[in-house]
Amino acid sequence: MNETRRELLAAFAEGPATGPALAEELGVSRAAVWKQVEALRDDGFEIESTPDGYAITGVPAYGAAAIEYGLDAPYTVEYHDSIGSTNDRARELAADGDRDVVVVADEQTGSRGRLDRSWVAPSGGIWASAVLQPSLPAAHVPLVTLAAGVAVVDACRSVGVEATLKWPNDVLVGDDTADSQRGGLKLAGILTEMEGEADRVSWLLVGIGLNANIDGDALPAGATSLREQVGDVDRRAVLQTTLESLSTLLDASETVLDRWREYSSTLGREVRVDTGREQITGRAVDVRFPGALVIDTDSGEEVVHAGDCEHLRPA
């Protein structure tokens, strides 16, 4: 979406406006305003000419312009009907110097999850990868993963799904009867990548995969979707809520741990964490900056910075 169209949408978000007023505000001709209004109509926006000027009366369900319209977060959107991987595309944009851009797709054909695991990403889900440039050292990046998880739960709860967080990056719904090892059905996952040095991050990529309007039989065992929980949702609104919450949390990083604790289904549970070198079993008692899990074991507290966490069924 070009910059004039983006500025036009921002102006429409404030209310109706006349062609001459828009031309003066945007520094373009009235003909250019008319051209961009027609382009927005072609994109699916319903724009009426009222006594007060142009007014948007209907917004398309999904797409770059639709997601950006009314978005209260400093991100631009690049949209694809289908793409191999939003993370791969976001990585290309990051390498080219782009920041604060979110790659969104209706479906992914070659997506991968954490530890290079396969990830089913059919049409109807929310598949998005944000390229960020936060002002934090590399050691603090795990906090961003927690913030993204909180943002996704905020969005899920906004449509009536009581999602929870399983350390380090799973969004779940349900309880142990659904999946004894996971602690619930998987609704979403977060994948964070970065490039930088010990004292600074050049760019940070946050990939979000949320099963939205997807039938249960199209998902792997142990997974669920917003559709399965509450019926179809407005993906545009859910993604906007996610991005707005993420932006707010990153601007107030001191709030992230408390927000994560509030939504956690891991804390207070018996867990087993596979770090790749050892397995640590005990009760998860806290999460510590910048995102480490504190486990109370028979031999004392262990602080785990990375690993696969399994919720254990009570004896």
C-alpha positions as CSV (number, residue, x, y, z in Angstrom):
1,M,0.0,0.0,0.0
2,N,1.4,3.4,-1.0
3,E,2.0,6.2,1.5
4,T,-0.8,8.4,0.2
5,R,-3.3,5.7,0.5
6,R,-2.1,4.9,4.1
7,E,-2.4,8.6,5.0
8,L,-5.8,8.7,3.5
9,L,-7.0,5.8,5.6
10,A,-5.6,7.5,8.7
11,A,-7.6,10.6,7.8
12,F,-10.8,8.6,7.3
13,A,-10.3,7.0,10.7
14,E,-10.9,10.5,12.2
15,G,-14.2,10.8,10.4
16,P,-15.7,12.1,7.1
17,A,-13.6,14.5,5.1
18,T,-14.0,16.4,1.8
19,G,-11.8,16.0,-1.2
20,P,-10.4,19.5,-1.0
21,A,-9.6,19.1,2.8
22,L,-8.0,15.8,2.2
23,A,-5.9,17.2,-0.7
24,E,-4.7,20.0,1.5
25,E,-3.9,17.8,4.5
26,L,-2.0,15.2,2.4
27,G,-0.3,17.7,0.1
28,V,-1.6,16.2,-3.1
29,S,-4.1,17.1,-5.8
30,R,-7.9,16.5,-5.6
31,A,-7.5,14.2,-8.5
32,A,-4.9,12.1,-6.6
33,V,-7.3,11.9,-3.7
34,W,-10.1,10.7,-6.0
35,K,-7.7,8.1,-7.5
36,Q,-6.8,6.7,-4.1
37,V,-10.4,6.6,-3.0
38,E,-11.2,4.6,-6.1
39,A,-8.3,2.3,-5.3
40,L,-9.6,1.7,-1.8
41,R,-13.0,0.9,-3.2
42,D,-11.3,-1.6,-5.5
43,D,-9.7,-3.1,-2.4
44,G,-13.1,-3.7,-0.9
45,F,-13.7,-0.5,1.2
46,E,-17.2,0.9,1.0
47,I,-16.8,4.7,0.7
48,E,-19.8,6.9,0.4
49,S,-20.0,10.6,-0.6
50,T,-21.9,12.3,2.2
51,P,-22.7,16.0,2.9
52,D,-19.6,16.0,5.2
53,G,-17.4,14.4,2.6
54,Y,-16.1,11.0,1.9
55,A,-16.9,8.5,4.7
56,I,-15.9,4.8,5.1
57,T,-19.0,2.7,5.8
58,G,-17.6,-0.8,5.3
59,V,-14.2,-2.4,5.7
60,P,-13.0,-5.5,3.9
61,A,-12.5,-8.6,6.1
62,Y,-8.8,-8.9,5.7
63,G,-5.8,-7.6,3.8
64,A,-3.1,-4.9,4.3
65,A,-5.3,-1.9,4.1
66,A,-8.0,-3.4,6.2
67,I,-5.6,-4.4,9.0
68,E,-3.9,-1.0,9.0
69,Y,-7.2,0.9,9.1
70,G,-7.9,1.9,12.7
71,L,-4.8,0.1,13.9
72,D,-3.5,1.9,17.0
73,A,0.1,0.6,16.7
74,P,3.1,1.9,14.7
75,Y,3.2,-0.9,12.2
76,T,2.7,-1.2,8.5
77,V,1.4,-4.4,6.9
78,E,2.5,-6.4,3.9
79,Y,-0.2,-9.0,3.0
80,H,-0.1,-12.2,1.0
81,D,-3.0,-14.5,0.1
82,S,-0.4,-17.3,0.2
83,I,3.2,-17.5,1.0
84,G,5.8,-20.1,2.0
85,S,6.6,-18.5,5.3
86,T,5.9,-15.1,6.8
87,N,9.0,-15.5,8.9
88,D,11.1,-16.1,5.8
89,R,9.7,-13.0,4.1
90,A,10.1,-10.9,7.3
91,R,13.7,-12.0,7.5
92,E,14.2,-10.6,3.9
93,L,12.7,-7.3,4.9
94,A,14.8,-7.1,8.0
95,A,18.0,-7.7,5.9
96,D,16.9,-4.9,3.6
97,G,16.6,-2.5,6.6
98,D,12.8,-2.5,7.0
99,R,11.5,-2.2,10.6
100,D,8.1,-2.0,12.2
101,V,6.5,-4.0,9.4
102,V,4.2,-7.0,9.8
103,V,4.0,-9.7,7.1
104,V,0.6,-11.3,7.1
105,A,-0.7,-14.2,5.1
106,D,-4.0,-16.0,4.7
107,E,-2.1,-19.3,4.4
108,Q,1.5,-20.5,4.6
109,T,2.7,-23.4,2.5
110,G,6.1,-24.0,4.1
111,S,5.8,-22.8,7.7
112,R,7.9,-24.1,10.6
113,G,7.6,-23.8,14.3
114,R,10.0,-23.8,17.2
115,L,13.0,-26.1,16.9
116,D,12.2,-26.4,13.2
117,R,9.0,-28.4,13.9
118,S,6.4,-28.5,11.2
119,W,3.4,-26.1,11.6
120,V,0.1,-26.5,9.8
121,A,-1.0,-23.1,8.5
122,P,-4.0,-23.4,6.3
123,S,-6.3,-20.6,5.0
124,G,-8.3,-19.0,7.7
125,G,-5.6,-18.7,10.4
126,I,-3.7,-15.6,11.6
127,W,-0.1,-16.0,10.4
128,A,1.9,-12.9,11.0
129,S,5.6,-12.0,11.5
130,A,6.6,-8.6,12.9
131,V,10.0,-7.1,12.2
132,L,10.9,-4.9,15.1
133,Q,13.9,-2.9,16.3
134,P,13.6,-2.8,20.1
135,S,16.1,-0.9,22.2
136,L,17.3,-3.8,24.3
137,P,20.3,-6.1,24.5
138,A,20.2,-9.6,23.1
139,A,20.0,-11.2,26.5
140,H,16.7,-9.6,27.1
141,V,15.0,-10.9,23.9
142,P,13.1,-13.7,25.8
143,L,11.0,-10.9,27.4
144,V,9.6,-10.1,23.9
145,T,8.5,-13.7,23.4
146,L,6.6,-13.5,26.7
147,A,5.1,-10.2,25.6
148,A,3.9,-11.7,22.3
149,G,2.3,-14.5,24.2
150,V,0.4,-12.1,26.5
151,A,-0.7,-10.1,23.4
152,V,-2.1,-13.2,21.7
153,V,-4.0,-14.2,24.9
154,D,-5.4,-10.6,25.2
155,A,-6.7,-11.0,21.6
156,C,-8.2,-14.5,22.3
157,R,-9.9,-13.4,25.4
158,S,-11.3,-10.4,23.6
159,V,-13.4,-12.8,21.6
160,G,-14.4,-15.0,24.5
161,V,-11.7,-17.7,24.5
162,E,-10.1,-18.2,27.9
163,A,-6.6,-18.9,26.6
164,T,-3.6,-19.4,28.9
165,L,0.1,-19.4,28.5
166,K,2.4,-22.4,28.8
167,W,6.1,-21.6,29.2
168,P,7.9,-20.6,27.0
169,N,5.7,-19.8,24.0
170,D,2.5,-21.9,23.7
171,V,-1.0,-20.4,23.9
172,L,-3.4,-23.1,25.1
173,V,-7.1,-23.6,25.9
174,G,-8.6,-26.3,28.0
175,D,-7.1,-28.4,30.7
176,D,-5.2,-31.7,31.3
177,T,-8.1,-33.8,30.1
178,A,-7.4,-32.5,26.6
179,D,-3.6,-33.3,26.5
180,S,-1.9,-34.4,29.6
181,Q,1.6,-33.5,28.5
182,R,0.8,-30.1,27.0
183,G,-1.8,-29.0,29.6
184,G,-4.5,-28.1,27.1
185,L,-5.2,-27.8,23.4
186,K,-2.7,-25.7,21.4
187,L,-4.3,-22.6,20.0
188,A,-1.2,-20.5,19.0
189,G,2.6,-20.5,19.0
190,I,5.2,-17.8,19.1
191,L,8.6,-18.0,17.3
192,T,11.2,-15.3,18.0
193,E,14.4,-14.7,15.9
194,M,17.0,-12.0,16.1
195,E,20.2,-10.7,14.7
196,G,22.6,-8.6,16.7
197,E,25.4,-8.6,19.2
198,A,25.6,-9.1,23.0
199,D,24.9,-5.4,23.7
200,R,22.3,-4.6,21.0
201,V,19.7,-6.1,18.7
202,S,19.9,-5.1,15.1
203,W,16.4,-6.6,14.4
204,L,13.9,-8.8,16.1
205,L,11.4,-11.0,14.3
206,V,8.3,-12.2,16.2
207,G,6.3,-14.8,14.4
208,I,2.7,-15.5,15.5
209,G,0.7,-18.5,14.4
210,L,-2.9,-18.4,15.7
211,N,-5.5,-21.0,14.6
212,A,-8.5,-18.7,13.9
213,N,-11.2,-19.7,11.5
214,I,-10.0,-23.3,10.9
215,D,-12.0,-26.5,11.2
216,G,-10.7,-28.9,13.8
217,D,-10.3,-31.7,11.3
218,A,-7.7,-29.6,9.4
219,L,-5.5,-29.3,12.5
220,P,-3.1,-31.8,14.0
221,A,-3.9,-33.8,17.1
222,G,-3.7,-31.7,20.3
223,A,-4.6,-28.5,18.5
224,T,-7.8,-26.3,18.5
225,S,-8.9,-23.1,16.9
226,L,-11.0,-20.1,17.7
227,R,-13.7,-21.4,15.4
228,E,-13.8,-24.7,17.4
229,Q,-14.1,-22.7,20.6
230,V,-16.5,-19.9,19.8
231,G,-17.3,-20.0,16.1
232,D,-15.9,-17.7,13.4
233,V,-14.1,-14.5,14.5
234,D,-13.2,-11.2,12.8
235,R,-9.5,-12.0,12.0
236,R,-8.8,-8.3,11.3
237,A,-10.0,-7.3,14.8
238,V,-8.1,-10.2,16.5
239,L,-4.9,-9.3,14.7
240,Q,-5.3,-5.6,15.5
241,T,-5.8,-6.4,19.2
242,T,-2.7,-8.6,19.1
243,L,-0.5,-5.9,17.5
244,E,-1.8,-3.1,19.7
245,S,-1.3,-5.1,22.9
246,L,2.2,-6.1,21.7
247,S,3.1,-2.5,21.0
248,T,1.8,-1.4,24.4
249,L,3.7,-4.1,26.2
250,L,7.0,-3.4,24.5
251,D,6.6,0.3,25.4
252,A,6.1,-0.8,29.1
253,S,8.4,-3.8,29.4
254,E,8.3,-3.6,33.2
255,T,4.7,-4.9,33.1
256,V,5.4,-8.0,30.9
257,L,6.3,-10.5,33.6
258,D,3.3,-9.7,35.8
259,R,0.9,-9.9,32.8
260,W,2.5,-13.2,31.8
261,R,2.1,-14.6,35.4
262,E,-1.6,-13.6,35.3
263,Y,-2.3,-15.7,32.2
264,S,0.1,-18.6,33.0
265,S,-1.1,-22.2,33.2
266,T,2.5,-23.4,34.0
267,L,3.1,-21.7,37.3
268,G,2.0,-23.8,40.3
269,R,2.1,-27.0,38.2
270,E,4.4,-30.0,38.3
271,V,6.5,-29.8,35.2
272,R,9.4,-31.6,33.4
273,V,11.7,-29.4,31.3
274,D,14.0,-30.9,28.8
275,T,16.9,-28.4,28.3
276,G,18.6,-30.6,25.7
277,R,21.3,-31.4,28.3
278,E,19.2,-32.6,31.2
279,Q,15.6,-33.0,32.4
280,I,14.5,-31.0,35.3
281,T,11.4,-32.0,37.3
282,G,9.6,-30.1,40.0
283,R,7.0,-27.4,40.6
284,A,7.1,-24.3,38.5
285,V,7.0,-21.4,41.0
286,D,7.8,-18.3,39.0
287,V,9.1,-16.6,35.9
288,R,12.2,-14.5,36.3
289,F,13.5,-11.7,34.1
290,P,14.0,-11.8,31.1
291,G,11.8,-15.0,30.8
292,A,13.4,-17.8,32.7
293,L,11.3,-20.4,34.5
294,V,12.0,-21.1,38.2
295,I,11.4,-24.7,39.2
296,D,11.3,-25.9,42.8
297,T,13.0,-29.3,42.7
298,D,13.9,-31.9,45.4
299,S,17.4,-30.4,45.4
300,G,16.4,-26.8,45.5
301,E,15.4,-24.1,43.0
302,E,16.6,-24.4,39.4
303,V,16.4,-21.5,36.9
304,V,15.8,-22.7,33.3
305,H,16.3,-20.2,30.5
306,A,15.3,-22.5,27.6
307,G,13.8,-25.9,27.0
308,D,10.7,-27.9,26.3
309,C,8.2,-27.8,29.2
310,E,5.8,-30.7,29.9
311,H,3.0,-30.3,32.3
312,L,2.8,-33.4,34.5
313,R,-0.5,-34.8,35.7
314,P,-0.8,-34.8,39.5
315,A,0.0,-38.1,41.1
